[in-house]
Amino acid sequence: MTTYTGGCQCGAIRFRVSGDIKDSSICHCRMCQKAFGAYYAPLVSVRGADFEWTRGERKRFRSSNFVERGFCGDCGTPLTYEAPDGMAIAAGAFDDPSAFPPVIQFGIEGKIGFVDHLHELPGHRTEEDAQAAPFLLELVSYQHPDHETQAWPPKELR
């Protein structure tokens, strides 16, 4: 049985999922766009898997008569889509989001046309922007690392 872990950006909330996870999707509906502050929401269904919150408690917003959206109340990271048919976790909240390539798209009536062409845009590594934004060369991340920790933040960041 495979185990996956993840959590929010600040580390206040962590989770663990054990089992086979196969239903990874992208939703383009307007509710998902707003919930994620993005062009679409990448989601991973945890139906049928053993899921547990291992640190903290998410806050929830009822986005419709059937759906609640979970998020970290400290840093705002989107975490869940919770509906009567099960829960899905934000793909980016997993420690290794690359493990969940999407297999289907939902809500395509809300799909923004240019999304299909994002891969055609020029790409640059973060450090390539240092001349325009020199602070990038001295950037220190306070983000929780992509692995389990006993406590967070470490003493030097408190």
LINNORBEL-V658650 format. One record per residue. N is the residue number from 0. NEAR is the number of other ideal C-beta (glycine too) atoms within 8 Angstrom. Layout:
BEGIN
n = {N,N}
near = {NEAR,NEAR}
END
This chain:
BEGIN
n = {0,1,2,3,4,5,6,7,8,9,10,11,12,13,14,15,16,17,18,19,20,21,22,23,24,25,26,27,28,29,30,31,32,33,34,35,36,37,38,39,40,41,42,43,44,45,46,47,48,49,50,51,52,53,54,55,56,57,58,59,60,61,62,63,64,65,66,67,68,69,70,71,72,73,74,75,76,77,78,79,80,81,82,83,84,85,86,87,88,89,90,91,92,93,94,95,96,97,98,99,100,101,102,103,104,105,106,107,108,109,110,111,112,113,114,115,116,117,118,119,120,121,122,123,124,125,126,127,128,129,130,131,132,133,134,135,136,137,138,139,140,141,142,143,144,145,146,147,148,149,150,151,152,153,154,155,156,157}
near = {5,7,7,12,13,10,13,16,9,13,13,12,14,13,14,10,14,9,9,7,13,5,10,13,14,11,12,16,10,7,9,15,14,7,12,10,6,6,6,14,13,13,14,14,11,12,8,5,10,6,8,6,9,8,8,10,5,12,8,10,8,7,8,6,3,5,10,9,12,11,14,15,7,7,8,8,12,13,13,14,14,9,8,3,4,7,11,12,14,15,12,6,13,13,8,7,9,5,6,11,5,10,7,7,11,9,11,7,6,10,10,8,5,6,10,5,7,7,4,4,6,3,4,6,5,6,7,6,9,9,5,4,7,7,6,10,7,6,6,4,4,6,7,11,5,5,6,5,8,2,5,8,10,7,5,4,6,5}
END
